[in-house]
Amino acid sequence: MSTKSRLFFTFGLLVASAGAASAGDGQYFWSGNWYLSVGAAGFSAPKFEGSKHNKLQWSPLISVGKQGPGPRFSSRNDNPSFALIESDAFRVGIVGKFVPSRDSSDGRELRGLKKVKWGLEAGGFAEAYPTDWLRARVEVRQGIRAHSGIVADAAVDAFTDITPELRLSGGPRMTLASNDYFDTYYGVNARESAASGLSRYSPGGGVKSVGAGGALTWKPSENWTTSTFIEYTRLTGPAADSSLVRERGDRNQLLVGVSASYKFNFTMN
């Protein structure tokens, strides 16, 4: 896990399945062919959500799962998830996300504001394929420890294979959140106002951001995957109205990066 960076850590099978035997074959859930994908992503991104300054960051890419056809499309924005219902047209299941901590070490603009603890977000997701080249996905997650709010992400991605090894994808994104989430990351109470010099601000809930993103993914071999990606986000509503953003930050957020990963195949009996 990288310090103050996103964590991409996906499991193809959840612990909830532990101990269950496959129907009729007498094998355990871990029996069969698996893969382990490891790599890293390097990117330029805001120091913290709402910051007007970017910095170079990196994060590990780790994915473990059973081999199989899997979804037709996946995005770097997808949080770790496990499908409980799956067909050619849609998938529904559970999802989770690691939330890093935030304090004044992430930017001097945060001095005087309370530290946000690291935590998790857990909930569900649904995605649909209205055509062979389009995917729509929605995630709804409840904050744990870091904040007590509810966050919903919605994204639509069009994708096309330029060559068998090269895929281009992209589309719009939107995030909504409850007032508890906004209060944690964008609120400024009287004590914080006195300590930081920021104006007091008590947010409600609403649309946090809108934007768009895209990626160019190259698979030079069966096991290697590389990509370049870009994400533009414009903070709106309670986030854009925060004194942290208005007085010291920027509504416009840009992330640009590259990644590479290698997949190892193995079998468990």
HELIX and SHEET records of a PDB file:
HELIX    1   1 VAL A   15  SER A   17  5                                   3    
HELIX    2   2 SER A  104  ASP A  106  5                                   3    
HELIX    3   3 ARG A  108  LEU A  110  5                                   3    
HELIX    4   4 ASN A  179  TYR A  186  1                                   8    
HELIX    5   5 ALA A  190  SER A  196  1                                   7    
HELIX    6   6 GLY A  237  ALA A  240  1                                   4    
HELIX    7   7 SER A  243  ARG A  248  1                                   6    
SHEET    1   A12 PHE A   8  PHE A  11  0                                        
SHEET    2   A12 ASN A  54  LYS A  66  1                                        
SHEET    3   A12 GLY A  32  PRO A  46 -1                                        
SHEET    4   A12 ASN A 252  MET A 268 -1                                        
SHEET    5   A12 TRP A 224  LEU A 235 -1                                        
SHEET    6   A12 GLY A 206  TRP A 218 -1                                        
SHEET    7   A12 LEU A 166  ALA A 177 -1                                        
SHEET    8   A12 ILE A 150  THR A 163 -1                                        
SHEET    9   A12 LEU A 134  ILE A 144 -1                                        
SHEET   10   A12 GLY A 119  THR A 131 -1                                        
SHEET   11   A12 PHE A  90  VAL A  99 -1                                        
SHEET   12   A12 SER A  81  GLU A  86 -1                                        
END                                                                             
